[in-house]
């Protein structure tokens, strides 16, 4: 059997495991990924070809690590509370939770005992094993164990589903996996909190206890994570949004933000930036209705594949739906005119309101909302323009994320289980996206089965100042909508041809992107994006007139400035400017008024620089126009 790791080809015996492969190349791996699927190290290698060996630093490696950790947490709880029953226990790259039924209400006083038991399980270094059982055997096993929730889960599985169980020591659990090969790798577990949850989201059922935790291979890793958790709390965009008076939420409109003047300024600056970049590439902005009859959604396929995420309205004995996306409306606009091959690519952009029904329990500030806007665009292409069209979008992505100093990683999300169209078109679309990423020099991983129902997509995850990853941009290649909407253009011979469609948004949701930026910058936006760019602080009332004159000069240059004319001491005004995270505050007193200067202090710096007010205005204008990340206008 021949497999390759990092481009290195190896010959292994038939029946070799992924663990054998890891040992052969000297990699301290946790699991392996092949053809988009993750395998335990104890599993035989599924096929010849490329294999990725996963470490904790890889999100999928961390997920496997945490998946075994959640089983260890359940095992520890079972030892401490033998009557516990378990429902579901998923994991992600950051941690894990387990929903459980207990006669005892867990609280922080219980956490140290659970952690200590988890450490004993790690010290025992149990082998983790996997078994596939016939349905009747699985039902008999969990009936004997008294695991009623596991029996329900088995009953809900499709008839042809593979039913697997995992064992570690005395603990047995129903699980799809994947897992670590042994418990001894989990050296630093931490139980974080407990909350309530309903089984399968059914509020008519008794409430379960959801126990949250995280884990790391080393104590140092856990300590750093807990430090970052505290820093994340300090940067929480919901708190910063209130403190900086950017936005609010009210119960009368759940999932919809109320944008205050300061937040609206940030919002409009982002839109203006997007428009400016898109104009360089020939995008044309349009506006479409935000309510449509079901006919449109039936044509697009959303009525059958996405209706549960839409707001449906009954009016005058008619059903209509608020639009969750712009693409069907743009297809209608394309079809209104006879198009020539010379008209393509046609790039249509829109920033209008969108609405998606999100369950109330999932709403989370700006990061998960029901009402939002996108820097949305659709590109209609000839087939020979696909490669250059995708590469152009990737270039726009590089420009926009680079302006914020954001690093990012890329996934290619492939065909889901439910999809529109022919398999051959999907395979071609996936190949086109992969080739474009390769030509752009962007490394990517395959996210199997997570494409849109109408086409595969490139998903872009930005990495913030705390190393957290947020899914933002998406670039979707779609052969299906042009067919479903009967879109045509005339080729050089006058024959009707079907275009190809690219769906793309770089910010993604503008609301979500602002939430991410708030946490990334801890509320301290660069000067070009800050709601207020400079505040003038007169030392006393007799300097008021000069402060107003400096403020007027800043505003005359299109800069956002104000004078703090309150009857307060200078120290109070300085602390207020710092709390408001204003990029620059200018102190003006007798000397400054006499010399026509300002004493400039930049946000976060103790020292100040004195310069003429004309020089400062010019420096700040240059900084803002250049959309610089760092504050430089205070430098002499």
Protein Blocks (a to p, Z undefined) as FASTA:
>chain_A
ZZdeehiacdddehiafklmmmmnopacfbdceehiacdfkbccfbgcddddddfklmkl
mmmmmmmmmmmmmmmmmmmmmmbccfbdcddfkbccdddddfbdcdfklmmmmmmmmmmm
mmnopacddddddfklmmmmmmmnopaklmmmmmmpcfklccddddehjbccddebjadf
bfklmmbgcdfbdcdddehhiakbccdddddddddfbfklmmmmmmmmmmmmmmomklmm
mmnombccdfklghiacddfklmmmmmmmmmmmmmmmmmnopacddddfbdcfklmmmno
mmmmmmmmpccddeehiacdddfbfklmmmmmmmmpccdfklpccddddfbdcdddddfk
lggcjllcfbdcdddddddddfklmmmmmmmmmmmmmmmmmmnopacddddddddfbdgd
jfklmmmmmmmmmmmmmmnopacdddehiacfkbccdddddddfkopacdfbdcdddfkl
mmmnopacddfkopacddddddddfklpaklmmmmmmmmnnopacfklpmblbdcddfbl
mlmmmmmmmmmmmmmnopacdddfbfcdfklmmmmmmmnopabacdddfklmmnopacdd
dehiabdcdddfklmmmmmmmmmmnopabdcklpZZ
